[in-house]
Amino acid sequence: MTKKRSGLESRKEARLSSTYHSPQVDVDIRLNTNESPYSAPLGFIEDVKKAIEDASLNRYPDRNAVDLRQAIADYHSCNVNNVFCANGSNEVIQTLLFSFVSSGDEVVVFEPTYALHSHISKIAGASLIVGERNANFQVDEDEIVKILDRSEPKIIFFCSPNNPTGNLESYEVVKRTLEMFSGIVVVDEAYVQFAEFNFVELLKEYDNLVIIRTFSKTWGLAGLRLGYGLSSSSIAAELFNTVLPYHLNSLTQRIGIAALNYEQEMLERVALMKEDRGNLINGLENMGVEVFPSESNFILFRPNMSPKIVWESLVKKSILIRDCSSWPRLEGCLRVSVGTRLENEVFLTSLAEIIDESK
Ligand SMILES: *Cc1c(COP(=O)(O)O)cnc(C)c1O
């Protein structure tokens, strides 16, 4: 008799690799998850209090989050039907996969990239095709042609700027992909306000493009869990057909609307962090560390010594960064987020000490 499969046996493929989780260590300086180092403007906190008072929490939220979607549509000068909101951009991606990918359908990611694209694809039962990036971490058109020659993916993921490498995707290559490929092309723009260009204009030309945005990084609201997708109205309508009813709570909807009134403050902070990013890159380069260019609020770098020792020594100094060295194609690499000016200085001084001591 064959052994009965236990009902308690979990789906191994649905597990997130243990090397992905960033340890939530209690430290003074947290530069590991690319959050904004700045707390919300005071006026915004007052708006949040008001939003709580006004939300009738005995009632279910607006199922279609119309007011929030309209506010986002106004922000992007598009139609409300082009906007889909969810609990973080991760839920947007999940809904997209549940809507368009059946078990065994192929999904393309280009590594190294944001781990959640492949993780959520696997949860959805997709069969993953892993494309490669070139030495500058960009995707060559040849690579896409090669993949499309031998497979029929439903979704191709891009990430611009790409996490964890920091570079933008090539405008030409994404445009060519949209032309060559009839499935859905996702461009995850979680960090786009830190970069030189975005792909939103292409929404007018291509109805198979989905742009993903989040309030977690540039808007400084990682704790809120709010993200959205911009797409053709037909794709957005499919997302509404699949997502669980009342998934986006009333407070998130109201607070998201309030946040959009503080765009100016957000942009000022982004400008400050871009300037500080330059100083951080200079500081790292002055230590003789290999630094990859960044269009984002984080920097990938490769010290001339064991990344594990660097990471552990920084934790001892109460500084947390991200150890990417066990991720495929990122041997020896660490990633640091741009913090406050003081945090960046403490990080640079500490790293210099660690490198000196190792000599
Ligand atoms: C941080 C990050 C997100 C944010 O996910 P949320 O669920 O919105 O918090 C999305 N995409 C990328 C590439 C990220 O690095």
Residues whose N, C-alpha, C, O or C-beta is under 5 A from the ligand:
A	BS01	LIG	N87 G88 S89 N90 Y114 C159 N163 D188 A190 T214 S216 L226 G227
